[in-house]
């Protein structure tokens, strides 16, 4: 299957390098990025250099991976889904207020495959959501610089860089969390989509100067099981808002699309 990637940052570039190094059944044919000069330099050492294209041309590939700022999400998703392709988004939070894209995929035969990202246990969440679920909560803690610039913080005049002790900066549902922190809580969106939806999924976000890892604690109360999951992700050097595991999750996701053996999601 052919692959195209939108974005060559902390997520897209490692994914591109891994596919170029060789994954059975996958071939990288195109990338789209804002800085084409930088992209040419990054792609210089590739064995089979992909084309640098405009966003609509990405849909020529069988699989289109989105690894960009959330504000260009729909520009990537629409042509991909209209062409009936497989769309793998990293900016999962941008999907929550755009569920019309799911209806578009139904109409064209396209598929939207959400990777697990920074979370564990999404298979278990999907399983218990087949029965009654009382509650799903997510507590996210990040170093202050990993939250700075979020629209919610700017709107409410919260300067997290001045925080000297752990402080809760947001509490609400997953839909509002994704809108207010589009670069930070894609985990909330993935959890909501796997479980009981973005309105019932409750989220707390903390700025914590005492930690160095992005930490997520999930608690689920369901008829079938009670679950607690704690994840501590190492931020990437390029972008403190993104964990290193995110690119690896996308790699595992696309690898699973062609692998003869696929375990879980």
N, C-alpha and C positions, 0 to 999 in steps of 0.2 A: 504494500500500500504506500502511496505517496503522502508526504507530510509537508505542510507549510506552517511557519511560525510567525506570529505577529509579535514583535518585540524581541530585542536582543540584549536585555538587561540582566539582572541578577537571576532571573528564572529562565528566560528564553535562550540565552547564550550557552549555559551548561547543557541544556536539553539539546540544542543544535549540535554541540560538540559530541555528545554521547551518540546521537543518531548517526552522525557522520563517521564516527569510529567503528560503527557496524552493529546493527541490530537486525536479526533475521526477519525478513518480511517488511521492513520499513526503509524508505528512501526519502531523504530530505531534498525537496526540489525548489523551495522558494522561502524567502523571508521578507517581511515588511518592517521597516523601522523609520523613526523620525530622522535620525542622523545617518545618512547613507555613507558619508565619508568614514565615520567610525565603524560602520558595518563592514565596509570593504576591508578595513584593517583587521577586524576581528575574524573575518572569513578567509583571510589570506592563506592560512595554513591548512585549510580543509582539504581532505582527499578528493571530494567531489563537491566543488563549491556551488551552493544553491544560487539561484537568481535572486536579485533584490528587486522586488516588485511593488506596485501600489496595492493598497488594501483589497480592492475588489478582485484582483488577480489571484489572491490566496486561494480562492474557492476553486481553482483548477485542480487542487490537490484533493485526495480522498479524505484526509484528516487535516483540520485546521486547528492549531493550538493558539489560544489567546494568552499572551503574557505581557500586557500593556497597562498603562494607567486606565482606570475605570471609565474615564470620560470618552474613550474611543471604542468602548465595548460594542455598542450597537452597530457601529460602522463595520466592524469585523463580523459580527454575528449574522446580520441580515443577508448579505450575499452568500455566506457559507450555507445557511439554512435554505435559502431559496434554490441553491444548486443541489440540495439533497445530500450534503456532505455530513461528516462526523465533526462536531464542534466540541472542543475540549477547552473550557474556560478556566483560567487561573483566577480571574476577578469574579468569583462566584457571587459576591455580594451585589454586583451589578445586575445579576439575573433576577433577583427577588422582585424588584419593581417592574420587571419586563417579562412577565409570564406570557405575554402575547407571543414571545419567541418560541415558547413550547408549542403553542397552537400552530405557529408557522411550520415547525418541524413535523407536526402531525400531518399537515397538509401536503408536504413535499417528500415525506419519507426520510427526512434528515434525522439525526440523533444528536442529543446534547448529553455528553458524558462528563459528569462532575467528578474530578479526582478527589481523593481523600485529603489532600493538602497537608496541613499541619496536625490533623486529627488522627486518632486511632479509634477503632471500634465502630466505624460507621455501618459495617455489616450487621453488628449486634443492634445498633439503633434502628436500622431498617427492619430487623426481625421483630423487635418488641413493638414497633409501631404498627404491625399487622394486628395487634390486639389493643386493649385499652391502655393508655398511658396517662398517668396523673400529672406528671410535670417533667420538664427538661430545662435545666439551668446551666449556664456557662459563665464562669468567672475567668476573665482574661487579665493578666498582669504583664505589663511591659515596662522596660526602662523608659523614663520620660522622653528621651530623644526619639524613641521608637513610635511615639504617639504625636509628636509635635506636627503642627500643620493640618491636623484633622479638621474638617469643616465644622463639626460640632463644637470643638474647643474654641475655634476662632469666633463662631457665632455667639458663644457665651462668655467670651473674654477670659478664657482659662489659659494661663501660661504654665504649662506643665514643666518647663525647664526651671521654674522657680520652686518646684516642689522638693522638699527636703526629707519628707517622711511619706510612707505609702498613703495614697489618697484615692478615693473612688471618684472618678470623673464622669461616669455615666451609669445609669440604670434604666432599663427599659426592655422592649422586645427586640427580636433579631432584625426585624425590618427597619426599625429606627436606628439600631446600632450600625447596620450596613450602610445606611444613608449618611450617618454622621461620621463614620470612620471607614471610608471606602478602601483605604490602603491597609487597614489593620485587622479587620474582623471577617475576612472571608470564611474563617472557621465557623462563625455564627451562622452564616448563610448555608454552608454545607450541612451543618448539624440540623438546621431547620428543615431543609429539603429532605434529609434522610428520615426525619422524625415526624413531629406533630405540627410543622408549619411555622412561619416566621412570626405570627402574632402570639402564639402560645409559648414559643421558646423565649425564655427570659435570659437577659444578658447583663452582667456587670463588667465594667472596664475600670481597671486600676492603673494609675501611674505609680511605679514603685522604684525609687532610686536605689533600693537595697539589692536588686536582682540584676543579673546580666543576661538572663535568658527569657524569651517570650514564653510565658507559662499559662496553660489553659487547664481549668478544672471543670469537668462535666459531671453533673449528677442527674440521674434518671430514676424516676419512680414509675414502675409499670406493673401490670398484673403478672407478667411473665418473669420479671427480674428487677432487681435493684442494682444499679451500676454506678460506679464512681471511676472516672478516668482522669489521670493527671499527665500532662505532656509538657515537657520543658524543651523548647526548641532553641537552637543556637542561631542567632541572627546572621545574615550574610554580611561580609565586609562591605559590599557595595551598597546595601540598603538595609538599615536597621529595622525597617518595617516588615522585612521578609525573612522567614526562616530558611536555613539551608535545606531543610527537608522538603520544601515546596517544589523545587525543581526536580528532586528525586521522585516525588509523588507523581508529577506529570510524566516523567520517564517511565515509571512503573505502569501508569495508566495506558500510555500509547503502546508499550511493549505487550501489554495484555490483549490488545486488539488483534494481534496476529499470532500470539503464542499458542502452541497446541495444548498447553496446560495452563489454566488460569485459576488461581486460588483466591477466593473472596472477590472483593470489588476491585 
